[in-house]
Amino acid sequence: MVDVIEHYSEVFHPLVKLKVLGIDMSINMAVITMWLAVILIMVFILLAGRKTKLIPKPLQSMGEYIYLFIRDTIVLDMVGKEGLPWVPFLTTIFLFILVNNFLGLIPGLATPTASIYLTSVLALTVFFSVHITGAIKHGPLKYLRAVVLPEGAPLWLAPLFIPIEIISALAKPFSLMVRLFANMFAGHAVLLVFLGLIILYKSFIIAPIPLVLSVIVGLLEIFFKFLQAYIFTVLSAMYISDAIHGGH
């Protein structure tokens, strides 16, 4: 466990210390990885959308597949046609998380989604976007009442329901934040522990066991990197649906 902590302290250690108006905006390997992810996504979208043809080339096909995957299997199924304006937003979140997850597999780069700071920003972005949308669509007062008091509940139960509903509303971004962070951190931690066992015991007899386990966990982690991006997007769509339709 000490090796895991030391590894992450090195990954998130500031390479360039920078403060703007008293706010720490230092550049570390996680920041560089995020910049790289944004550049890769922008280049991919520009190339995929450039000179589109009826018979698409591989990049265009991949871009269309990702967009249709988000639109048809997530937005239309969970939100309905009213959620179509949210497709670009959810596609951006999905791609950003997915690319950052996979860039973490490259030696020397970080996994930004294994940082609670990034996952909290993503969760708060979804949280405020959802509630602002709900307030605009239904009106601030009507939407606030729908959030803190379930439809059909008598007013005399308000003192009981309001604290519960407020906690429930705040738990949604918290769950988004922690789920993504914990899964990304845990995968790296398990790999580092297994590899650390090889260094610790320095035995040719024991070394193959953690090595094989590391390979298995590594393969599983590839699947989980996609899965976590998908789950974050699905949960975001669920919260958007609640805001649009006034559900809980």
C-alpha angles and dihedrals in degrees: 000000000000089000090053092052092047091049093053093044088057094046094050096036110122113259091184117024111217134168125188117189089340093308117124106238097162118162117237135163091275090057091048090050091051091051089051091049092052091048092049092049093048092048091047093051093045093049094042093050096042116105096349115203136198088243099046126218119232096271093047090048091051092048092049092046093053092047093047091045091057094040100045105030099036115018102036093039096047106026106019129218091320088067096059093099086060095059095092091048094050093042089054092050092047094049094043093053094041096050093045090049093053096041086062088069091066112092111247095025127095133232102238092190088064086069118089089213095064096041090050091053091050092047093048090048090056092042096054094039091053097047095042089052092049092049092050094047100044102021124261098267097042092047093047090053090049090052098048100033124039116236112268095018113134117247093238088067091055095100088058099041101040097065091043093050093045091052089047092051092049092045091062097068089037091056091047091050098046098040095056095040095046095049094047093045093045094052092053092043093055092049092049092048092052093046090045089058090062091055093042099053098030090201128141088208097054098033097078092058099060089036092057091044090051091054091049093048090046092055091047090049091058088058093045092051089061092040094054092051089050094047093049090051093046093050090047089053090050091054091047089052090052091052095047098043097033093239131138 
